[in-house]
Amino acid sequence: MEENQQGQLSENLQPQPVQEENAYQSNPEGNNIYNPPTLNTIITSNIQPNENQSKQNANNNNSDTNSLWYDLSILSWFLFLCAGLTSYKEHLAPTLYMPAGAYLTLVIGLITTIGTIGFIIYFKNTTLNKNQNMLNGLLGEMSKYHSVCLFLVTLLLISLTNSHLKASFVFSLIFSILSYGTLFFVYLKTEFEGAWYEMLTIKKGLFSCLIAFTCYTMFYSIGAIGSMNDDNEDFLKGSGVSFSILIGLGNLGFAFFFKDIVVAIMNLLIYIEMGKFFYDKKPGNIKADGVIDIIMAIVSFGVIFYLLFKERDNLYRS
């Protein structure tokens, strides 16, 4: 009898396993017994909040780091729109015939309009609504340098307003090359998901317009510089044809490869304005330029319809 009582007492004194899922358990008599949390549970619960706090602090640090680039982005975008509006009012166009010459009022007007809509959407989604997706897309590790592109394009537009000076076209050539290179780089590095109107006004909107425009102004500036030389007849005949072909191949190749319909539309407008300028100036011994301009405009129509009906799902993707 005493042995049975001693065995039962020893069993009761042995530690029982504690279930961490439920601190309250019921004994056979129906009473609730409270089991305190184990040391492992306490350590785990203390570590998790610290990890979340560390992540939150890291996100806050990233926001602080990008704040300077965001300020530069807003400033550069505003200056670009001011320069675009000024260039539109100036009715930029060469006074004499030159290779790749064009009336730029319509082209700059469209770029400024798309840029204004894109700026409103960008400002609303980053300042008012705090759309983290757009912030990360446009202020990422590499995409934050888009402010540099806009500053360069602003300087390009300023240099084009003095179209009677050779030095102005030298600067416009330099800014065109730098702008095109940085725009191409930022275009590749900018990735974000958004509505179709956000894509067609920012990355595949303003950026696309500026890529097509700076590709054109590179050859436009070279043509203007060459036209101001004393002996320029041979230059006018050869460069007019080659420039008309190279501009179209560059822009349409970009539009086709990146499924970017805005680049194709901008290229179409550029060639329409080039054709109008050519036949208005009517150079006596030069005829091929205008024909090539018409052909390139037709090819641009073809690329636009192809992208619209065959690649519609890819037009709004980053």
Residue frames relative to the residue before (quaternion, step in Angstrom):
aa qw qx qy qz dx dy dz
M 1.0000 0.0000 0.0000 0.0000 0.00 0.00 0.00
E 0.6763 0.4751 -0.2832 0.4865 3.54 0.88 -0.93
E 0.6285 0.5341 -0.3446 0.4484 3.62 1.03 -0.72
N 0.6503 0.5088 -0.3244 0.4614 3.64 0.97 -0.83
Q 0.6624 0.4955 -0.3216 0.4607 3.60 0.96 -0.80
Q 0.6462 0.5114 -0.3257 0.4634 3.58 1.01 -0.73
G 0.6494 0.5128 -0.3261 0.4572 3.63 1.03 -0.79
Q 0.6614 0.4960 -0.3144 0.4666 3.58 1.00 -0.83
L 0.6400 0.5294 -0.3268 0.4511 3.57 1.05 -0.75
S 0.6529 0.5087 -0.3191 0.4616 3.59 0.99 -0.79
E 0.6370 0.5180 -0.3381 0.4601 3.58 1.05 -0.71
N 0.6592 0.5100 -0.3164 0.4530 3.58 0.98 -0.75
L 0.6720 0.5043 -0.2983 0.4529 3.55 1.09 -0.65
Q 0.5493 0.6092 -0.4100 0.3987 3.64 1.18 -0.32
P 0.5037 -0.6600 0.4586 0.3167 3.67 -0.98 0.86
Q 0.2955 -0.7550 0.5663 0.1481 3.54 -0.99 0.94
P 0.5347 -0.6251 0.4507 0.3467 3.67 -1.04 0.69
V 0.2868 -0.7605 0.5660 0.1378 3.53 -1.01 0.90
Q 0.2955 -0.7403 0.5769 0.1783 3.59 -0.87 0.94
E 0.3743 -0.7681 0.4828 0.1919 3.55 -0.63 1.21
E 0.5842 0.6126 -0.3821 0.3707 3.54 1.15 -0.51
N 0.8045 0.1011 -0.0233 0.5849 3.58 1.04 -0.77
A 0.3095 -0.7840 0.5083 0.1766 3.59 -0.48 1.16
Y 0.7071 0.3893 -0.2498 0.5348 3.62 1.19 -0.44
Q 0.0098 0.7795 -0.6248 0.0433 3.56 -0.86 1.05
S 0.3900 -0.7169 0.5354 0.2174 3.53 -1.22 0.56
N 0.3131 -0.7246 0.5797 0.2023 3.56 -1.03 0.79
P 0.7197 -0.4444 0.2821 0.4527 3.61 -1.16 0.21
E 0.6703 0.5014 -0.3237 0.4410 3.63 1.05 -0.58
G 0.5720 -0.6192 0.3741 0.3867 3.61 1.32 -0.07
N 0.5474 0.6046 -0.4149 0.4034 3.63 1.23 0.05
N 0.4305 -0.6930 0.5168 0.2593 3.60 -1.07 0.75
I 0.1500 -0.7739 0.6122 0.0618 3.54 -0.92 0.96
Y 0.3072 -0.7645 0.5423 0.1644 3.63 -0.72 1.00
N 0.1291 -0.7749 0.6166 0.0519 3.56 -0.80 1.08
P 0.3610 -0.7474 0.5072 0.2318 3.65 -0.49 1.04
P 0.5866 -0.5873 0.4173 0.3698 3.63 -1.12 0.59
T 0.4988 -0.6552 0.4849 0.2945 3.53 -1.15 0.69
L 0.6762 -0.4903 0.3668 0.4096 3.52 -1.32 0.26
N 0.6252 0.5521 -0.3328 0.4398 3.60 1.06 -0.77
T 0.6486 0.5156 -0.3167 0.4617 3.58 1.02 -0.83
I 0.6466 0.5249 -0.3194 0.4520 3.57 0.98 -0.87
I 0.6624 0.5073 -0.3086 0.4568 3.59 0.92 -0.90
T 0.6594 0.5195 -0.3096 0.4465 3.58 0.94 -0.92
S 0.6774 0.4952 -0.2928 0.4584 3.57 0.93 -0.92
N 0.6677 0.4932 -0.3114 0.4625 3.58 1.09 -0.57
I 0.6545 0.5256 -0.3184 0.4405 3.58 1.07 -0.69
Q 0.6426 0.5809 -0.3395 0.3666 3.58 0.88 -0.92
P 0.6765 0.4723 -0.3169 0.4679 3.64 0.82 -0.85
N 0.6249 0.5414 -0.3481 0.4418 3.57 1.03 -0.70
E 0.6422 0.5153 -0.3241 0.4659 3.57 1.02 -0.79
N 0.6581 0.4993 -0.3139 0.4680 3.59 0.94 -0.84
Q 0.6439 0.5197 -0.3230 0.4593 3.55 1.02 -0.76
S 0.6297 0.5307 -0.3319 0.4601 3.57 1.06 -0.74
K 0.6524 0.5061 -0.3144 0.4684 3.55 0.98 -0.85
Q 0.6507 0.5145 -0.3156 0.4607 3.56 0.99 -0.84
N 0.6436 0.5112 -0.3235 0.4688 3.58 1.00 -0.78
A 0.6325 0.5286 -0.3325 0.4582 3.58 1.06 -0.77
N 0.6485 0.5070 -0.3195 0.4693 3.58 0.99 -0.81
N 0.6422 0.5178 -0.3242 0.4630 3.57 1.00 -0.78
N 0.6379 0.5203 -0.3250 0.4655 3.57 1.04 -0.77
N 0.6336 0.5214 -0.3327 0.4647 3.59 1.02 -0.77
S 0.6417 0.5181 -0.3266 0.4616 3.58 0.98 -0.81
D 0.6518 0.5068 -0.3179 0.4662 3.57 0.98 -0.81
T 0.6471 0.5221 -0.3208 0.4536 3.58 1.00 -0.80
N 0.7282 0.4380 -0.2409 0.4689 3.57 0.95 -0.84
S 0.4776 0.6928 -0.4452 0.3061 3.60 1.17 -0.22
L 0.6334 0.5234 -0.3345 0.4614 3.61 0.99 -0.74
W 0.6781 0.4761 -0.2918 0.4779 3.58 0.93 -0.86
Y 0.6117 0.5291 -0.3602 0.4649 3.57 1.10 -0.53
D 0.6368 0.5138 -0.3256 0.4739 3.59 1.00 -0.77
L 0.6510 0.5000 -0.3086 0.4806 3.57 0.99 -0.82
S 0.6190 0.5516 -0.3387 0.4448 3.57 1.06 -0.75
I 0.6721 0.4874 -0.2936 0.4739 3.58 0.86 -0.97
L 0.6702 0.5062 -0.2993 0.4528 3.58 0.90 -0.92
S 0.6852 0.4832 -0.2917 0.4603 3.60 0.85 -0.96
W 0.6326 0.5271 -0.3299 0.4617 3.57 1.03 -0.79
F 0.6587 0.5088 -0.3052 0.4627 3.60 0.95 -0.88
L 0.6679 0.4940 -0.3033 0.4669 3.60 0.90 -0.89
F 0.6275 0.5361 -0.3352 0.4544 3.57 1.03 -0.75
L 0.6624 0.4981 -0.3084 0.4669 3.59 0.93 -0.87
C 0.6295 0.5201 -0.3345 0.4705 3.60 1.03 -0.71
A 0.6693 0.4858 -0.2997 0.4756 3.59 0.94 -0.86
G 0.6411 0.5248 -0.3247 0.4562 3.58 1.03 -0.76
L 0.6550 0.5019 -0.3113 0.4713 3.58 0.96 -0.82
T 0.6430 0.5154 -0.3191 0.4682 3.60 1.01 -0.80
S 0.6625 0.4979 -0.3034 0.4701 3.60 0.94 -0.88
Y 0.6235 0.5391 -0.3386 0.4539 3.58 1.04 -0.71
K 0.6787 0.4832 -0.2875 0.4725 3.58 0.98 -0.83
E 0.6366 0.5471 -0.3242 0.4363 3.59 1.16 -0.57
H 0.2630 -0.7848 0.5143 0.2245 3.63 1.26 -0.34
L 0.0266 -0.8546 0.5185 -0.0074 3.56 0.72 1.14
A 0.3025 0.7094 -0.5951 0.2263 3.55 -0.90 1.03
P 0.5040 -0.6390 0.4768 0.3322 3.61 -1.00 0.72
T 0.4584 -0.6807 0.4990 0.2783 3.56 -1.14 0.62
L 0.7637 0.2270 -0.1291 0.5904 3.60 1.17 -0.58
Y 0.6368 -0.5313 0.3870 0.4030 3.56 -1.25 0.34
M 0.1011 0.7571 -0.6414 0.0718 3.53 -1.11 0.81
P 0.6180 -0.5463 0.3946 0.4049 3.62 -1.12 0.49
A 0.8392 0.1093 -0.1354 0.5153 3.55 -0.97 0.98
G 0.3293 0.7455 -0.5118 0.2717 3.58 1.14 0.50
A 0.0661 0.8002 -0.5903 0.0824 3.58 -1.06 0.73
Y 0.4756 -0.5888 0.5551 0.3448 3.50 -1.35 0.27
L 0.2031 -0.8417 0.4960 0.0659 3.57 -0.53 1.18
T 0.4190 0.7396 -0.4597 0.2571 3.61 1.22 -0.07
L 0.6914 0.4725 -0.2851 0.4664 3.59 0.81 -0.98
V 0.6515 0.5252 -0.3149 0.4477 3.58 0.94 -0.87
I 0.6958 0.4521 -0.2766 0.4847 3.59 0.84 -0.97
G 0.6142 0.5509 -0.3499 0.4437 3.59 1.05 -0.66
L 0.6638 0.4893 -0.3054 0.4760 3.59 0.97 -0.84
I 0.6387 0.5242 -0.3273 0.4584 3.59 0.97 -0.83
T 0.6716 0.4964 -0.2971 0.4629 3.58 0.92 -0.90
T 0.6376 0.5290 -0.3280 0.4539 3.60 1.02 -0.77
I 0.6741 0.4729 -0.2880 0.4890 3.58 0.88 -0.96
G 0.6499 0.5229 -0.3168 0.4516 3.58 1.00 -0.80
T 0.6394 0.5206 -0.3276 0.4614 3.59 1.05 -0.73
I 0.6575 0.4919 -0.3057 0.4819 3.59 0.94 -0.88
G 0.6601 0.5093 -0.3054 0.4599 3.56 0.94 -0.87
F 0.6410 0.5258 -0.3234 0.4562 3.59 1.02 -0.78
I 0.6407 0.5168 -0.3264 0.4647 3.60 0.98 -0.82
I 0.6669 0.4902 -0.2984 0.4752 3.59 0.93 -0.90
Y 0.6546 0.5180 -0.3043 0.4588 3.57 0.96 -0.88
F 0.6760 0.4880 -0.2931 0.4679 3.59 0.88 -0.93
K 0.6530 0.5202 -0.3133 0.4526 3.59 0.96 -0.85
N 0.7465 0.4281 -0.2249 0.4570 3.59 0.86 -0.97
T 0.7279 0.4037 -0.2542 0.4925 3.60 1.17 -0.25
T 0.7469 0.3721 -0.2102 0.5094 3.59 1.06 -0.67
L 0.7616 0.3702 -0.2005 0.4927 3.57 0.85 -0.93
N 0.8044 0.2940 -0.1379 0.4974 3.60 0.77 -1.02
K 0.2740 -0.7876 0.5075 0.2169 3.62 1.24 -0.33
N 0.1226 0.7963 -0.5721 0.1537 3.55 0.73 1.11
Q 0.3010 -0.8026 0.4885 0.1631 3.56 -0.16 1.31
N 0.5908 0.5817 -0.3638 0.4244 3.57 1.11 -0.63
M 0.6992 0.4434 -0.2686 0.4923 3.59 0.93 -0.89
L 0.6109 0.5471 -0.3501 0.4527 3.58 1.06 -0.70
N 0.6804 0.4735 -0.2872 0.4799 3.57 0.90 -0.91
G 0.6620 0.5273 -0.3106 0.4326 3.57 1.04 -0.75
L 0.7871 0.3243 -0.1578 0.5005 3.59 0.91 -0.90
L 0.7475 0.3009 -0.2038 0.5560 3.59 1.22 -0.24
G 0.2730 0.7789 -0.5113 0.2395 3.54 1.07 0.78
E 0.7880 -0.3407 0.2245 0.4611 3.53 -1.32 -0.12
M 0.7920 0.2373 -0.1222 0.5491 3.60 1.02 -0.78
S 0.6494 0.5530 -0.3276 0.4064 3.58 1.01 -0.76
K 0.5402 0.6318 -0.4052 0.3806 3.61 1.20 -0.37
Y 0.6060 0.5709 -0.3537 0.4262 3.60 1.21 -0.35
H 0.3881 0.7197 -0.4992 0.2866 3.62 1.17 0.21
S 0.5501 0.5991 -0.4041 0.4186 3.60 1.17 -0.37
V 0.6007 0.5489 -0.3539 0.4612 3.60 1.11 -0.65
C 0.6295 0.5358 -0.3289 0.4566 3.59 0.99 -0.82
L 0.6925 0.4814 -0.2855 0.4552 3.57 0.86 -0.95
F 0.6094 0.5299 -0.3528 0.4726 3.59 1.07 -0.64
L 0.6694 0.5023 -0.3003 0.4576 3.59 0.93 -0.90
V 0.6557 0.4932 -0.3174 0.4754 3.60 0.95 -0.80
T 0.5963 0.5552 -0.3570 0.4569 3.59 1.07 -0.66
L 0.6664 0.4811 -0.2901 0.4902 3.59 0.95 -0.88
L 0.6063 0.5533 -0.3460 0.4544 3.58 1.09 -0.68
L 0.6791 0.4845 -0.2918 0.4678 3.59 0.87 -0.94
I 0.6289 0.5282 -0.3377 0.4599 3.58 1.03 -0.73
S 0.6736 0.4966 -0.3018 0.4567 3.58 0.93 -0.87
L 0.6588 0.5207 -0.3166 0.4412 3.61 1.06 -0.65
T 0.5692 0.6089 -0.3933 0.3880 3.60 1.15 -0.37
N 0.6987 0.3854 -0.2593 0.5442 3.61 1.20 -0.46
S 0.0173 0.8785 -0.4763 0.0336 3.55 0.70 1.17
H 0.6246 0.5460 -0.3540 0.4318 3.62 1.21 -0.07
L 0.6595 0.4883 -0.3046 0.4836 3.60 1.25 -0.09
K 0.4776 -0.6754 0.4864 0.2812 3.55 -0.94 0.91
A 0.6261 0.5471 -0.3422 0.4378 3.59 1.02 -0.77
S 0.6079 0.5608 -0.3586 0.4328 3.60 1.07 -0.65
F 0.6866 0.4652 -0.2863 0.4799 3.57 0.99 -0.81
V 0.5697 0.5573 -0.3889 0.4622 3.59 1.16 -0.45
F 0.6761 0.4683 -0.2862 0.4916 3.57 0.95 -0.88
S 0.6465 0.5174 -0.3362 0.4487 3.60 0.96 -0.76
L 0.6118 0.5307 -0.3484 0.4719 3.59 1.11 -0.61
I 0.6560 0.5064 -0.3117 0.4648 3.58 0.92 -0.88
F 0.6975 0.4620 -0.2747 0.4739 3.58 0.86 -0.96
S 0.6054 0.5530 -0.3603 0.4448 3.60 1.09 -0.58
I 0.6661 0.4972 -0.3000 0.4680 3.57 0.92 -0.92
L 0.6803 0.4795 -0.2909 0.4719 3.58 0.88 -0.94
S 0.6555 0.5170 -0.3151 0.4513 3.59 0.95 -0.85
Y 0.6686 0.5020 -0.3109 0.4520 3.57 0.88 -0.92
G 0.6634 0.5156 -0.3087 0.4458 3.59 0.94 -0.86
T 0.7021 0.4492 -0.2743 0.4796 3.60 0.86 -0.91
L 0.6286 0.5311 -0.3393 0.4557 3.60 1.03 -0.71
F 0.6404 0.5172 -0.3194 0.4694 3.56 0.98 -0.84
F 0.6561 0.5098 -0.3084 0.4632 3.59 0.97 -0.86
V 0.6904 0.4685 -0.2820 0.4737 3.60 0.84 -0.97
Y 0.5971 0.5681 -0.3572 0.4394 3.60 1.04 -0.72
L 0.6826 0.4800 -0.2842 0.4721 3.59 0.96 -0.85
K 0.7345 0.4442 -0.2263 0.4605 3.59 1.04 -0.76
T 0.6226 0.5422 -0.3454 0.4462 3.60 1.21 -0.23
E 0.1257 0.7834 -0.5933 0.1357 3.57 -0.58 1.18
F 0.2775 0.7274 -0.5992 0.1867 3.55 -0.80 1.02
E 0.3919 -0.7004 0.5497 0.2317 3.52 -1.25 0.54
G 0.1744 0.7855 -0.5741 0.1514 3.53 -0.90 0.92
A 0.6833 -0.4460 0.3678 0.4460 3.54 -1.33 -0.03
W 0.6814 -0.5103 0.3296 0.4083 3.55 -1.23 0.44
Y 0.6727 0.4962 -0.3090 0.4536 3.60 0.98 -0.79
E 0.6079 0.5324 -0.3587 0.4673 3.60 1.17 -0.44
M 0.6627 0.4948 -0.3008 0.4748 3.57 0.99 -0.81
L 0.7398 0.4316 -0.2259 0.4642 3.60 0.92 -0.93
T 0.6932 0.4049 -0.3060 0.5117 3.58 1.22 0.27
I 0.7330 0.3662 -0.2328 0.5239 3.61 1.20 -0.32
K 0.8188 0.1974 -0.1392 0.5208 3.63 -0.05 -1.18
K 0.7837 0.2122 -0.1159 0.5721 3.57 0.71 -1.06
G 0.5807 0.5192 -0.3853 0.4947 3.50 1.10 0.85
L 0.8094 0.2098 -0.1040 0.5386 3.57 0.01 -1.29
F 0.6680 0.4973 -0.3185 0.4528 3.60 0.82 -0.92
S 0.6553 0.5091 -0.3142 0.4612 3.59 0.97 -0.81
C 0.6289 0.5358 -0.3274 0.4585 3.58 0.98 -0.83
L 0.7008 0.4732 -0.2726 0.4589 3.55 0.87 -0.95
I 0.6030 0.5410 -0.3648 0.4589 3.61 1.07 -0.59
A 0.6713 0.4775 -0.2932 0.4851 3.59 0.91 -0.89
F 0.6703 0.5129 -0.3002 0.4444 3.58 0.95 -0.87
T 0.7028 0.4558 -0.2826 0.4674 3.62 0.84 -0.90
C 0.5685 0.5552 -0.3858 0.4688 3.59 1.16 -0.49
Y 0.6673 0.4874 -0.2933 0.4808 3.57 1.01 -0.81
T 0.6997 0.4929 -0.2979 0.4227 3.62 0.78 -0.98
M 0.5335 0.5995 -0.4214 0.4223 3.62 1.16 -0.35
F 0.7271 0.4031 -0.2363 0.5030 3.57 0.82 -0.99
Y 0.5881 0.5712 -0.3538 0.4503 3.57 1.11 -0.65
S 0.6755 0.4877 -0.2923 0.4694 3.60 0.94 -0.88
I 0.6363 0.5161 -0.3287 0.4697 3.58 0.99 -0.81
G 0.6556 0.5134 -0.3087 0.4598 3.58 0.96 -0.86
A 0.6555 0.5053 -0.3169 0.4632 3.58 0.98 -0.76
I 0.6471 0.5126 -0.3234 0.4626 3.59 0.95 -0.84
G 0.6879 0.4815 -0.2851 0.4622 3.59 0.90 -0.90
S 0.6479 0.5352 -0.3234 0.4349 3.58 1.06 -0.69
M 0.6650 0.5105 -0.3054 0.4516 3.59 1.16 -0.46
N 0.5088 0.6159 -0.4367 0.4136 3.60 1.24 0.05
D 0.6175 -0.5794 0.3839 0.3683 3.57 -1.16 0.55
D 0.7736 0.2388 -0.1293 0.5726 3.59 0.83 -0.96
N 0.1949 0.8306 -0.4903 0.1778 3.58 0.16 1.28
E 0.3855 0.7474 -0.4827 0.2446 3.63 1.18 0.13
D 0.6780 0.4728 -0.2997 0.4764 3.59 0.86 -0.90
F 0.6230 0.5426 -0.3353 0.4528 3.56 1.06 -0.75
L 0.6577 0.5216 -0.3153 0.4426 3.60 0.90 -0.89
K 0.6796 0.4985 -0.3003 0.4465 3.58 0.92 -0.87
G 0.7440 0.4257 -0.2438 0.4537 3.59 0.82 -0.91
S 0.7145 0.4730 -0.2682 0.4403 3.55 0.85 -0.95
G 0.5850 0.5947 -0.3826 0.3971 3.60 1.04 -0.62
V 0.6853 0.4684 -0.2745 0.4853 3.57 0.96 -0.91
S 0.7016 0.4780 -0.2839 0.4457 3.57 0.78 -1.02
F 0.6549 0.5107 -0.3275 0.4505 3.61 0.94 -0.80
S 0.6417 0.5302 -0.3279 0.4468 3.58 0.96 -0.82
I 0.6691 0.4807 -0.2999 0.4810 3.58 1.06 -0.69
L 0.6927 0.5054 -0.2897 0.4253 3.58 0.84 -0.99
I 0.6268 0.5333 -0.3457 0.4507 3.59 0.97 -0.77
G 0.6851 0.4902 -0.2863 0.4566 3.57 0.89 -0.95
L 0.6603 0.5048 -0.3150 0.4582 3.56 0.93 -0.87
G 0.6575 0.5223 -0.3151 0.4422 3.58 0.96 -0.83
N 0.7284 0.4370 -0.2512 0.4640 3.57 0.79 -1.00
L 0.6997 0.4609 -0.2869 0.4643 3.59 0.85 -0.89
G 0.6047 0.5388 -0.3545 0.4674 3.58 1.11 -0.59
F 0.6382 0.5079 -0.3137 0.4862 3.57 1.02 -0.80
A 0.6693 0.5087 -0.3035 0.4485 3.60 0.86 -0.95
F 0.6795 0.4919 -0.2891 0.4612 3.57 0.93 -0.88
F 0.6944 0.4862 -0.2860 0.4467 3.59 0.87 -0.91
F 0.7780 0.3280 -0.1691 0.5084 3.61 0.89 -0.92
K 0.4076 -0.7286 0.4636 0.2969 3.61 1.28 0.18
D 0.3877 0.7263 -0.4574 0.3360 3.56 0.98 0.96
I 0.2369 -0.8192 0.5104 0.1107 3.56 -0.16 1.31
V 0.5967 0.5801 -0.3704 0.4125 3.62 1.11 -0.57
V 0.6150 0.5297 -0.3475 0.4695 3.61 1.03 -0.69
A 0.6564 0.5045 -0.3081 0.4687 3.59 0.97 -0.82
I 0.6453 0.5089 -0.3198 0.4715 3.59 1.00 -0.78
M 0.6521 0.5014 -0.3148 0.4737 3.58 0.96 -0.84
N 0.6364 0.5231 -0.3309 0.4604 3.58 0.99 -0.77
L 0.6209 0.5388 -0.3330 0.4619 3.59 1.04 -0.78
L 0.6762 0.4854 -0.2975 0.4675 3.59 0.87 -0.91
I 0.6286 0.5389 -0.3362 0.4488 3.58 0.98 -0.80
Y 0.7085 0.4499 -0.2754 0.4687 3.61 0.87 -0.89
I 0.5848 0.5393 -0.3813 0.4710 3.59 1.10 -0.48
E 0.6897 0.4621 -0.2783 0.4830 3.57 0.93 -0.88
M 0.6106 0.5307 -0.3524 0.4705 3.61 1.08 -0.58
G 0.6608 0.5026 -0.3065 0.4656 3.58 0.97 -0.83
K 0.6394 0.5177 -0.3241 0.4671 3.58 0.97 -0.81
F 0.6616 0.5022 -0.3070 0.4645 3.58 0.94 -0.87
F 0.6506 0.5292 -0.3279 0.4348 3.58 0.91 -0.87
Y 0.7455 0.4061 -0.2404 0.4707 3.60 0.74 -0.96
D 0.5755 0.5487 -0.3890 0.4651 3.60 1.21 -0.23
K 0.7160 0.4350 -0.2468 0.4871 3.58 0.95 -0.87
K 0.1180 -0.8598 0.4897 0.0838 3.61 1.23 -0.55
P 0.0091 -0.8007 0.5984 -0.0270 3.61 0.37 1.17
G 0.5207 -0.7129 0.3758 0.2819 3.58 -0.68 1.12
N 0.8130 0.2732 -0.1246 0.4989 3.59 0.77 -0.98
I 0.6486 0.4638 -0.3229 0.5099 3.60 1.22 0.27
K 0.0253 0.8346 -0.5461 0.0670 3.58 -0.61 1.14
A 0.6118 0.6121 -0.3525 0.3560 3.59 1.08 -0.63
D 0.5794 0.6218 -0.3850 0.3598 3.60 1.04 -0.71
G 0.6884 0.4983 -0.2877 0.4416 3.56 0.84 -0.98
V 0.6282 0.5331 -0.3304 0.4605 3.58 1.06 -0.76
I 0.6612 0.4951 -0.3066 0.4730 3.56 0.94 -0.87
D 0.6137 0.5484 -0.3493 0.4478 3.59 1.02 -0.74
I 0.6592 0.4988 -0.3066 0.4719 3.59 0.96 -0.85
I 0.6474 0.5184 -0.3182 0.4593 3.59 0.96 -0.87
M 0.6775 0.4903 -0.2950 0.4621 3.57 0.91 -0.89
A 0.6120 0.5319 -0.3546 0.4656 3.59 1.08 -0.60
I 0.6496 0.5056 -0.3128 0.4738 3.59 1.01 -0.82
V 0.6460 0.5066 -0.3189 0.4736 3.60 0.97 -0.83
S 0.6190 0.5372 -0.3412 0.4603 3.59 1.05 -0.72
F 0.6084 0.5364 -0.3418 0.4746 3.58 1.04 -0.74
G 0.6611 0.5218 -0.3037 0.4454 3.56 0.93 -0.90
V 0.6617 0.4957 -0.3057 0.4722 3.58 0.95 -0.85
I 0.6303 0.5357 -0.3344 0.4516 3.60 1.01 -0.79
F 0.6866 0.4698 -0.2905 0.4727 3.59 0.85 -0.90
Y 0.6155 0.5391 -0.3489 0.4570 3.60 1.04 -0.70
L 0.6915 0.4669 -0.2855 0.4715 3.59 0.84 -0.96
L 0.6662 0.5286 -0.3092 0.4256 3.57 0.98 -0.80
F 0.7906 0.3251 -0.1625 0.4928 3.59 0.96 -0.82
K 0.7471 0.3876 -0.2183 0.4939 3.61 1.11 -0.54
E 0.7930 0.2408 -0.1152 0.5476 3.59 1.09 -0.62
R 0.1857 0.8364 -0.5020 0.1181 3.57 1.13 0.58
D 0.6666 0.5188 -0.3123 0.4347 3.60 0.95 -0.82
N 0.7018 0.4669 -0.2652 0.4682 3.60 1.15 -0.54
L 0.5128 0.6806 -0.4138 0.3204 3.59 1.21 -0.25
Y 0.7604 0.3741 -0.1926 0.4947 3.61 1.06 -0.68
R 0.5454 0.6123 -0.4059 0.4037 3.57 1.24 0.21
S 0.5306 -0.6505 0.4514 0.3026 3.52 -1.11 0.78
